[in-house]
Amino acid sequence: MSGINLGIIGGGQLGSMLSEAAKKLNIKTIIYCDDIDAPAQNFCEQFIYGDYNDKNKIQEFVNKVDLITYEFENIPFETLCEINKIKKVIPKPSINKLIQHRLTEKDFINKLNIRTTKYASVERKTDIEALGDFLPGILKTTTLGYDGKGQYRIKSKQDLNSLNIDFSKGYILEKLVKLKKEISVIITRFSNNSYEIYEPIENIHEDQILKYSKIPAEINKRLFDESKEWSIRIAEELKYIGTLCVEFFIDRNENLYVNEIAPRVHNSGHLTINAFNISQFENHIRAVCSLEKVPLKKISNAKMINLIGNQIIPYRKNLKVDDNQFFFDYQKKEVKTKRKMGHLTTLI
């Protein structure tokens, strides 16, 4: 019996799956979220609803837990720091701050001698006009934004006239690579040079939302090894504790680029629940709670499809799945377009 009360900030599907993994390890989870309908309240022992800047509610949450982790990175840095003064936050808040800002994240990666696409800071429209060699490119807000939010594809300077961009926000312009493939590597780091790393996962996006993931990724051995080595280097440099995902681009010349780092469990790793002896979620709980590190063993190749919006409805109406398939319903109350409602993993 562990007897640990683990606080989780954020109540989406990742918080739900972390809570499910914690139950297996006899760890109680208390979730804090600013969404009163957060689906993770269906999976945790206790749910606290409150704004991320509500000091009284945060204090109530902190008083109930032994340590804290989080399921998404866009939590106010100040909030995490204040919590960390009272109860340990893992991964540490400074990592979250670095990765919350796309420019500092890219600078960090490049300093490790790891390749990213070319990028530049953009504060006004004229900055883009002076960056012709970065086009075609993608303009992203430096903070916030996920699943394609806060992003604009710019093929040429002429596109700027038709795009309604709020330049009061900070942006980064990234030169588009001639994309062949996208992969991700999920690693759980326990301590110095102590980690478990999953094999690279091949991903396909639709409308800038992850749609399909599969293992094994169809890549050569050099890319297989290089993506894992870069992920280890990033996790070690950050002195990261917990599960981390590194997303990569592969161009048509078989060059590897780090796209971004997610300091948390990741959508592309949902297939690890069924394809490995220890899922990314269980490994995260084990690492942050200082539990035993269990060697990873692959059970099966697998593919995962995200169920977006009303694609969940036939499954909720008892659409039959095969014996080698596993259906996950995130139990979100409202079905919305472009909203991740569940997923289906198939062992192959």
C-alpha positions as CSV (number, residue, x, y, z in Angstrom):
1,M,0.0,0.0,0.0
2,S,1.5,3.3,-1.0
3,G,-0.9,5.6,0.9
4,I,0.0,8.6,-1.3
5,N,-2.5,11.3,-2.1
6,L,-1.5,12.7,-5.5
7,G,-2.8,16.0,-6.7
8,I,-3.4,16.4,-10.4
9,I,-4.0,19.8,-11.9
10,G,-6.2,19.6,-15.0
11,G,-9.3,17.4,-15.4
12,G,-9.3,16.3,-19.1
13,Q,-8.8,12.9,-20.6
14,L,-5.1,12.8,-19.6
15,G,-6.1,13.5,-16.0
16,S,-8.7,10.7,-16.2
17,M,-6.1,8.2,-17.5
18,L,-3.6,9.3,-14.8
19,S,-6.2,8.7,-12.2
20,E,-7.0,5.2,-13.6
21,A,-3.3,4.3,-13.6
22,A,-2.9,5.6,-10.0
23,K,-5.7,3.4,-8.8
24,K,-3.8,0.3,-9.9
25,L,-0.9,1.4,-7.6
26,N,-3.2,2.2,-4.6
27,I,-2.6,5.9,-5.0
28,K,-5.6,8.3,-4.4
29,T,-5.9,11.2,-6.8
30,I,-7.4,14.6,-6.1
31,I,-8.0,16.7,-9.2
32,Y,-8.1,20.5,-9.4
33,C,-9.7,22.0,-12.5
34,D,-11.3,25.2,-13.7
35,D,-13.9,23.2,-15.7
36,I,-16.9,22.2,-13.6
37,D,-17.7,19.5,-16.2
38,A,-14.2,18.1,-16.3
39,P,-14.4,14.4,-17.2
40,A,-11.6,13.4,-14.9
41,Q,-14.0,13.8,-11.9
42,N,-15.5,10.5,-13.0
43,F,-12.2,8.7,-12.3
44,C,-10.5,10.4,-9.3
45,E,-11.2,10.1,-5.6
46,Q,-11.9,13.8,-5.1
47,F,-12.6,16.7,-7.5
48,I,-12.1,20.4,-6.6
49,Y,-13.5,23.0,-9.0
50,G,-11.8,26.4,-9.0
51,D,-10.0,29.0,-11.1
52,Y,-6.2,28.5,-11.4
53,N,-5.7,31.9,-9.7
54,D,-8.2,31.2,-6.8
55,K,-5.8,31.2,-3.8
56,N,-8.4,29.8,-1.3
57,K,-9.4,26.9,-3.6
58,I,-5.8,26.2,-4.4
59,Q,-4.9,26.1,-0.7
60,E,-7.8,23.7,-0.1
61,F,-6.4,21.5,-2.8
62,V,-2.8,21.6,-1.5
63,N,-3.9,20.7,2.0
64,K,-5.4,17.4,0.8
65,V,-2.4,16.1,-1.2
66,D,1.2,14.9,-0.6
67,L,2.6,16.1,-3.9
68,I,1.3,17.5,-7.2
69,T,1.6,16.8,-10.9
70,Y,-0.3,18.1,-13.9
71,E,-1.9,16.9,-17.1
72,F,-1.4,20.0,-19.4
73,E,1.3,22.7,-19.5
74,N,-0.8,25.9,-19.8
75,I,-1.1,26.4,-16.1
76,P,0.0,29.9,-14.8
77,F,3.6,29.6,-13.8
78,E,3.0,31.8,-10.7
79,T,0.4,29.3,-9.5
80,L,2.7,26.3,-9.8
81,C,5.5,28.2,-8.0
82,E,3.2,29.2,-5.1
83,I,2.1,25.6,-4.8
84,N,5.7,24.3,-5.0
85,K,6.6,26.4,-1.9
86,I,4.2,24.2,0.1
87,K,4.1,20.8,-1.7
88,K,6.4,19.5,-4.3
89,V,5.3,20.0,-7.9
90,I,6.6,17.4,-10.3
91,P,7.8,18.0,-13.1
92,K,9.3,21.2,-11.6
93,P,7.6,24.5,-12.5
94,S,10.7,25.9,-14.2
95,I,10.4,23.2,-16.9
96,N,6.8,24.2,-17.5
97,K,7.8,27.9,-17.9
98,L,10.5,27.0,-20.4
99,I,8.2,24.9,-22.5
100,Q,5.2,27.2,-22.3
101,H,7.1,29.7,-24.5
102,R,7.9,28.5,-28.0
103,L,10.9,30.7,-28.5
104,T,12.6,29.7,-25.2
105,E,11.8,26.1,-26.0
106,K,13.4,26.2,-29.5
107,D,16.4,28.1,-28.1
108,F,16.8,25.4,-25.4
109,I,16.7,22.6,-28.0
110,N,19.2,24.2,-30.3
111,K,21.6,24.7,-27.5
112,L,21.7,21.0,-27.1
113,N,22.9,20.7,-30.7
114,I,19.5,19.2,-31.7
115,R,17.9,20.3,-35.0
116,T,14.7,22.3,-35.2
117,T,13.1,24.0,-38.2
118,K,14.4,27.6,-38.8
119,Y,12.5,30.1,-36.7
120,A,12.3,33.8,-35.8
121,S,10.5,36.0,-33.3
122,V,7.7,38.1,-34.7
123,E,6.2,41.1,-33.0
124,R,4.6,43.0,-35.9
125,K,3.5,42.5,-39.5
126,T,6.6,44.1,-40.9
127,D,8.7,41.5,-39.2
128,I,7.2,38.8,-41.4
129,E,7.6,41.0,-44.5
130,A,11.3,41.0,-43.7
131,L,11.5,37.3,-43.3
132,G,10.8,36.2,-46.9
133,D,13.2,33.2,-46.7
134,F,11.1,31.8,-43.8
135,L,8.1,31.4,-46.1
136,P,6.2,29.2,-46.6
137,G,6.0,29.0,-42.9
138,I,3.6,28.7,-39.9
139,L,3.0,31.6,-37.5
140,K,2.3,30.4,-34.0
141,T,1.6,32.3,-30.8
142,T,4.6,32.0,-28.5
143,T,2.3,30.9,-25.6
144,L,-0.9,28.9,-25.4
145,G,-2.4,27.3,-28.4
146,Y,-2.8,23.6,-29.1
147,D,-4.5,21.4,-31.7
148,G,-3.9,24.1,-34.3
149,K,-5.3,27.0,-32.2
150,G,-3.4,30.3,-32.5
151,Q,-1.6,29.1,-35.7
152,Y,-1.6,30.6,-39.2
153,R,-0.1,29.0,-42.4
154,I,1.6,31.7,-44.5
155,K,2.6,30.7,-48.0
156,S,3.7,34.2,-49.1
157,K,3.7,37.8,-48.0
158,Q,0.4,38.3,-49.9
159,D,-1.3,36.0,-47.4
160,L,-0.8,38.6,-44.7
161,N,-3.5,40.8,-46.2
162,S,-6.2,38.1,-45.8
163,L,-5.3,36.9,-42.4
164,N,-6.8,38.5,-39.3
165,I,-3.8,38.3,-36.9
166,D,-3.8,40.1,-33.6
167,F,-0.2,41.4,-33.3
168,S,-0.7,42.4,-29.7
169,K,0.4,38.8,-29.0
170,G,3.9,37.5,-29.4
171,Y,4.5,35.1,-32.3
172,I,7.2,32.7,-33.7
173,L,7.5,32.1,-37.4
174,E,8.7,28.6,-38.3
175,K,9.8,27.7,-41.7
176,L,7.9,24.7,-43.0
177,V,9.9,21.6,-43.8
178,K,9.0,19.4,-46.8
179,L,7.3,16.9,-44.5
180,K,7.5,13.2,-45.1
181,K,6.4,11.9,-41.7
182,E,5.7,12.9,-38.0
183,I,6.8,10.7,-35.1
184,S,6.9,11.1,-31.3
185,V,9.0,9.5,-28.6
186,I,7.7,9.1,-25.1
187,I,10.2,8.8,-22.2
188,T,9.7,8.5,-18.5
189,R,12.7,9.7,-16.5
190,F,13.0,8.5,-12.9
191,S,16.4,10.0,-11.9
192,N,19.9,10.6,-13.4
193,N,20.3,8.3,-16.4
194,S,17.4,6.2,-15.1
195,Y,14.5,6.1,-17.5
196,E,12.2,3.9,-19.5
197,I,11.7,4.9,-23.2
198,Y,9.0,3.7,-25.6
199,E,9.8,3.1,-29.3
200,P,9.0,5.9,-31.7
201,I,5.3,6.3,-32.6
202,E,4.2,7.3,-36.1
203,N,1.5,10.0,-36.2
204,I,-0.9,11.5,-38.7
205,H,-2.7,14.7,-38.1
206,E,-5.9,16.0,-39.7
207,D,-6.9,19.7,-39.4
208,Q,-3.9,20.0,-37.1
209,I,-5.4,17.5,-34.6
210,L,-3.8,14.1,-34.0
211,K,-5.9,11.5,-35.8
212,Y,-3.9,8.3,-36.0
213,S,-0.9,6.8,-34.2
214,K,0.8,3.5,-34.7
215,I,3.8,1.3,-33.7
216,P,6.1,0.4,-35.1
217,A,6.8,3.7,-36.9
218,E,7.9,3.1,-40.5
219,I,11.3,4.7,-40.2
220,N,14.9,3.5,-40.7
221,K,17.2,2.5,-37.8
222,R,19.2,5.8,-37.9
223,L,16.0,7.8,-37.3
224,F,14.8,5.2,-34.7
225,D,18.0,5.6,-32.7
226,E,18.5,9.3,-33.3
227,S,14.9,10.2,-32.1
228,K,15.4,8.2,-28.9
229,E,18.9,9.6,-28.3
230,W,17.6,13.2,-28.7
231,S,14.7,12.5,-26.3
232,I,17.1,11.1,-23.7
233,R,19.3,14.2,-24.1
234,I,16.4,16.5,-23.6
235,A,15.0,14.7,-20.5
236,E,18.5,14.5,-18.9
237,E,19.2,18.2,-19.6
238,L,15.9,19.2,-18.0
239,K,16.5,16.9,-15.1
240,Y,12.9,15.9,-15.8
241,I,10.9,13.6,-13.5
242,G,7.9,11.9,-15.0
243,T,6.7,11.2,-18.5
244,L,7.7,13.5,-21.4
245,C,6.9,13.5,-25.1
246,V,9.1,14.8,-27.8
247,E,7.4,15.4,-31.2
248,F,9.5,15.2,-34.4
249,F,9.2,16.0,-38.1
250,I,11.0,13.9,-40.7
251,D,11.6,15.7,-44.1
252,R,11.8,14.2,-47.5
253,N,15.6,13.9,-47.2
254,E,15.2,11.8,-44.0
255,N,16.4,14.7,-41.8
256,L,15.0,14.7,-38.2
257,Y,13.7,17.9,-36.5
258,V,12.3,18.4,-33.0
259,N,8.9,20.1,-33.4
260,E,8.1,20.6,-29.7
261,I,8.3,19.1,-26.3
262,A,5.2,18.2,-24.2
263,P,6.1,18.1,-20.5
264,R,3.4,15.5,-19.7
265,V,1.8,12.3,-20.9
266,H,0.7,12.6,-24.5
267,N,-2.2,11.7,-26.9
268,S,0.1,9.7,-29.2
269,G,1.0,7.5,-26.2
270,H,-2.6,6.3,-25.6
271,L,-1.7,3.0,-27.3
272,T,0.9,2.3,-24.6
273,I,-2.1,1.3,-22.3
274,N,-2.7,-1.8,-24.3
275,A,0.6,-2.3,-26.2
276,F,3.0,-2.4,-23.3
277,N,3.2,-3.9,-19.8
278,I,3.4,-0.4,-18.3
279,S,1.6,2.5,-19.9
280,Q,2.9,6.1,-20.1
281,F,0.4,7.0,-17.5
282,E,1.5,4.3,-15.0
283,N,5.1,5.2,-15.6
284,H,4.4,8.9,-14.9
285,I,2.7,8.0,-11.6
286,R,5.6,5.7,-10.7
287,A,8.2,8.3,-11.4
288,V,6.6,11.3,-9.7
289,C,5.7,9.2,-6.6
290,S,9.2,7.6,-6.4
291,L,7.9,4.1,-6.9
292,E,9.7,1.1,-8.5
293,K,10.8,1.4,-12.1
294,V,9.6,-1.7,-14.0
295,P,11.4,-2.6,-17.2
296,L,9.2,-2.0,-20.3
297,K,8.0,-4.9,-22.4
298,K,6.1,-4.5,-25.6
299,I,3.1,-6.8,-25.8
300,S,1.9,-6.0,-29.3
301,N,2.2,-3.7,-32.3
302,A,-0.8,-1.3,-32.2
303,K,-2.6,1.5,-33.9
304,M,-4.8,4.2,-32.3
305,I,-7.5,6.4,-33.8
306,N,-8.8,9.5,-32.0
307,L,-12.6,9.8,-32.1
308,I,-13.3,13.4,-32.8
309,G,-16.7,15.1,-32.2
310,N,-19.7,13.0,-33.2
311,Q,-17.4,10.0,-34.2
312,I,-18.0,8.9,-30.6
313,I,-21.7,8.4,-31.1
314,P,-21.8,5.0,-32.8
315,Y,-19.5,3.6,-30.1
316,R,-21.7,5.1,-27.3
317,K,-24.6,3.3,-29.0
318,N,-22.7,0.0,-28.5
319,L,-21.0,-0.4,-31.9
320,K,-19.3,-3.8,-31.6
321,V,-15.5,-3.8,-31.5
322,D,-13.3,-6.7,-32.2
323,D,-11.6,-8.8,-29.5
324,N,-8.2,-7.1,-30.3
325,Q,-9.8,-3.6,-30.0
326,F,-10.1,-1.3,-27.0
327,F,-12.6,1.5,-26.9
328,F,-12.1,4.5,-24.5
329,D,-14.8,7.0,-23.8
330,Y,-13.5,10.2,-22.2
331,Q,-17.1,10.8,-20.8
332,K,-17.2,14.4,-21.9
333,K,-20.7,15.7,-21.6
334,E,-20.8,17.9,-24.6
335,V,-20.0,16.6,-28.1
336,K,-18.2,19.4,-30.0
337,T,-16.7,19.6,-33.5
338,K,-12.9,19.1,-33.3
339,R,-13.2,17.9,-29.7
340,K,-11.4,14.7,-28.7
341,M,-14.2,12.5,-27.3
342,G,-12.5,9.1,-27.1
343,H,-10.1,6.7,-28.8
344,L,-9.9,3.2,-30.2
345,T,-6.7,1.1,-29.9
346,T,-6.3,-2.0,-32.1
347,L,-3.5,-4.5,-31.4
348,I,-2.0,-5.8,-34.6
